[in-house]
């Protein structure tokens, strides 16, 4: 594809891709990164000779799919990074109890208590249905059981849980805590 066709494609589709990325990410800076990464993938595919759509509508669909995939890949990576604790083999043995029981230093115990109190205050600020969703989740119930206990459809429960965690994240950030401190 000649350079001027790529520029034309960029001018005609980039504003829409950026709007779409903003809706996905809810963050203008991340949306710009996602859109840029999508264009880079698009150009890389062209550079290596991968087959790609020739009609405008197909190219548009292709680009939107690439934006969505870039976002999902980034979300999964971020989710993995924030929800996975990496341990060295020595630390893993210690975590598994190979060193025997150890007491937590008083300052660490005090910090954990402070985090627990802050989290408890955050939970108390949630609307009742959202708090119920979080408490059921904390008890280790699966989604179907949680929905049955709350007497709501599965999707309603998932929505309540999603909004509850968003509010808790905001509350904890305002309180000066990071996700790593809450784990």
N, C-alpha and C positions, 0 to 999 in steps of 0.2 A: 504494500500500500504506500503510495507516495506521501511525502511529508505534508504537502498541502491538504491531502485528504484527512490525515490524522489531525491536523490543526482544525479543520472544519468539524470533524467529529467531536473534538474536545470542546470547541466553542458551542456547538449545538446541544451537547449532552451534559457537560460538566455542571452547570447550575442545577439541573434536576438531580444529578447524582449527589451533589452536595446537600441539597434539601433532604433527600432520602437518607443520606448518612446521618444528618442531624436528627432526623426522627428516630433512627435506630439507636444512636449513641446518647442523645439528649445532652450532648456536649459539643459546642462548635469546634473547639480545638481538636478533639478526637475525631470528629466528623471530617475535618480537613485531612487529617492523617490517613483515615480510612479511604477517603476518595483518592488521595495521592497514591496510596499503595495499590488501589484497584487499577489506576492508570498504568502504574509501573508493571503490574502483572499482565495487563492488556498488551503493553508494548513488548514485554519479554516474550509473550506468546507469539506475537508477530515476528519478532527477531529470530526465533528459533524455527519459524516456518510452520507453526501449528495451524491447523485449519481453523478459520474463524468466519463468522457470518459476513455476508457481503451486502445484504439489504439493511437499510437504516433501522428498521424496527427490530430486526434480529440482533444487530449490533447493540442497540439500546438495551434489549433484554439481557444480552450477554454481559454488558457493563453493570447493570443493576444486580445481576446474579453474582458477579465478582465482588461488588461492594458488600453484598450480604455475606458472602463467604469470608471475606477479609474480616468483617466485623465479628462473625461467629468464631473464627479462628482466634482472634485477639481476645474475645470474651472467655473462651475456653482456657486460653493460656493464662489470662489474669485470674480466672477462677482457680486454676490449678495452683498458681503461685500463692494465692492468699489462703487456700484451704489445705495446703500440704506442708507439713513440717519435715524439713530435710535434716536427717541425723547422720552423723558419722557412725561407723560400726561400734566404736566405744560408747557413744551416747546411746545408741540403740540397745546395747546390752544393759546399760544403766537404766534406761527407760523400762526395759522388760523386767527389771528387778534383780539382775545378776549380781549387783553390788550389795544386795540386801536392803532392808528398809533404811531410808535416810530421812532426817527431819529437814523441814524447810526452814531456812534462816528467818529470824523474826521480821526483818524488813521486807522479805519476799512475801511472807504470810500476811503482813499488814497491807501490802500492795494488793494482793489477791482479794482480801476482804474489802478494800476500797473499791476495787473494780466490781465486785459482786454487788455492793450497795448501789453503785452508780447504775449498773445494769438493772437492778430491781426498781430503782426510781424511774428509769427509762421505760420499763414494762408498765409501770403504773400510769404513765402518760398516754398509753395506747387506748383507743376505743375498745370496749369490751369484746366485740367479735374478733378483732385483730389480736388482742391479748390471749384470748382463748385458743386461737390458731397456733400462736407461739408456744403456749404451755403444752398443748397436745403434741407439738413437734418435739419439745424438750423431753417429753415422756417417752419418745422413741416410737410413736405410732406411725404406721404407714399412711399415705394420703387417703386411701379409701376408708380406713378406720377413723381418721381424723374427721373426714367429711360426715361419716355416719354419726359420730359423737356430737358434732356441731349441728347435725340435722340440716345440712345445706348441700347443694351440688358440689362435686369435686372441684370444678373450675372456680366457684365462689370461694371455696376454702383456699385454693392456691392463690387467688387474688388477695385475699385477706392477709395471708402469710407474706406475700411479696411486699405489700404496702407496709405491713408491720415491720419487716426487716429494714425497709428503706427508712422508716421513721426512727427506728432504733439506731441505725448507722448515723443518721443526722444528729440524734440526741447525743450519742457517744462522741462524735466529732466535736460537737459544741462543748461537751464536758472535757475535751482534751485527751481522749483516749483513742488509740488506734485499734484496728481489727486484731492485730497480733497480741495486744495486751488483754483482749477479752477471751481469747482461746483458752 
